[in-house]
């Protein structure tokens, strides 16, 4: 769950800028859903490629990282009896 922890730390840094409460373990269903929405948004083609400004190699690297985070999030859900989120942009 190293990548999931890293992703949550990054999300918490952004959340602090907007005075939102940090995401902490153990995750509840609302946290899982919030993380999934963020992953889904980051995986959209426009965001993933920065509207064509990001190189193909970098886009693939980031996409693979986000899909790994999603895999770890799904594993966490299975282990903790939470509903796996639907992420439409996942590959």
C-alpha positions as CSV (number, residue, x, y, z in Angstrom):
1,X,0.0,0.0,0.0
2,X,3.0,2.3,-0.5
3,X,1.5,4.0,-3.5
4,X,-1.9,4.4,-1.9
5,X,-0.2,6.0,1.2
6,X,1.8,8.3,-1.1
7,X,-1.3,9.3,-3.0
8,X,-3.2,10.1,0.2
9,X,-0.3,12.2,1.4
10,X,-0.4,14.2,-1.8
11,X,-4.2,14.6,-1.6
12,X,-3.8,15.8,2.0
13,X,-1.4,18.4,1.0
14,X,-3.9,19.8,-1.5
15,X,-6.7,19.4,0.9
16,X,-4.9,21.5,3.5
17,X,-4.8,24.4,1.0
18,X,-8.6,24.4,1.0
19,X,-9.0,23.8,4.7
20,X,-10.4,20.3,4.1
21,X,-9.9,17.6,6.7
22,X,-7.1,15.2,6.0
23,X,-7.8,11.6,4.9
24,X,-6.6,9.2,7.5
25,X,-6.6,5.4,8.0
26,X,-8.8,3.5,8.6
27,X,-10.6,4.7,5.5
28,X,-14.4,4.9,5.5
29,X,-16.5,4.5,2.3
30,X,-16.7,8.3,1.8
31,X,-12.9,8.5,1.8
32,X,-12.7,5.7,-0.7
33,X,-15.2,7.4,-2.9
34,X,-13.4,10.7,-2.7
35,X,-10.1,9.1,-3.6
36,X,-11.7,7.2,-6.5
37,X,-13.2,10.4,-7.9
38,X,-9.7,12.1,-7.7
39,X,-8.1,9.1,-9.4
40,X,-10.8,9.1,-12.1
41,X,-10.3,12.8,-12.7
42,X,-6.5,12.5,-12.9
43,X,-6.9,9.6,-15.4
44,X,-9.1,11.5,-17.9
45,X,-7.2,12.0,-21.1
46,X,-7.2,15.8,-20.9
47,X,-5.7,15.8,-17.4
48,X,-3.4,12.9,-17.9
49,X,-1.8,14.4,-21.0
50,X,-2.1,18.1,-19.8
51,X,-4.0,18.8,-23.0
52,X,-1.1,17.4,-25.1
53,X,1.6,19.3,-23.3
54,X,2.9,16.2,-21.4
55,X,5.1,13.7,-23.2
56,X,3.6,10.3,-24.0
57,X,6.2,8.6,-21.8
58,X,5.4,10.8,-18.8
59,X,1.6,10.3,-19.4
60,X,2.0,6.5,-19.4
61,X,4.2,6.6,-16.3
62,X,1.6,8.7,-14.4
63,X,-1.3,6.6,-15.7
64,X,0.5,3.4,-14.5
65,X,1.1,4.9,-11.1
66,X,-2.6,6.0,-10.8
67,X,-3.8,2.5,-11.8
68,X,-1.5,1.0,-9.2
69,X,-3.0,3.3,-6.6
70,X,-6.4,2.2,-7.7
71,X,-5.4,-1.5,-7.4
72,X,-4.1,-0.9,-3.9
73,X,-7.4,1.0,-3.0
74,X,-9.4,-1.9,-4.4
75,X,-7.4,-4.4,-2.3
76,X,-7.9,-2.2,0.8
77,X,-11.7,-2.3,0.1
78,X,-11.7,-6.0,-0.2
79,X,-9.8,-6.5,3.0
80,X,-11.9,-4.0,4.9
81,X,-15.4,-4.9,3.5
82,X,-15.9,-1.6,1.7
83,X,-17.5,-1.3,-1.7
84,X,-14.9,-1.0,-4.5
85,X,-15.4,2.3,-6.4
86,X,-16.1,2.6,-10.1
87,X,-13.4,4.5,-11.9
88,X,-14.4,4.9,-15.5
89,X,-11.0,6.1,-16.8
90,X,-9.0,3.2,-15.4
91,X,-7.2,1.0,-17.9
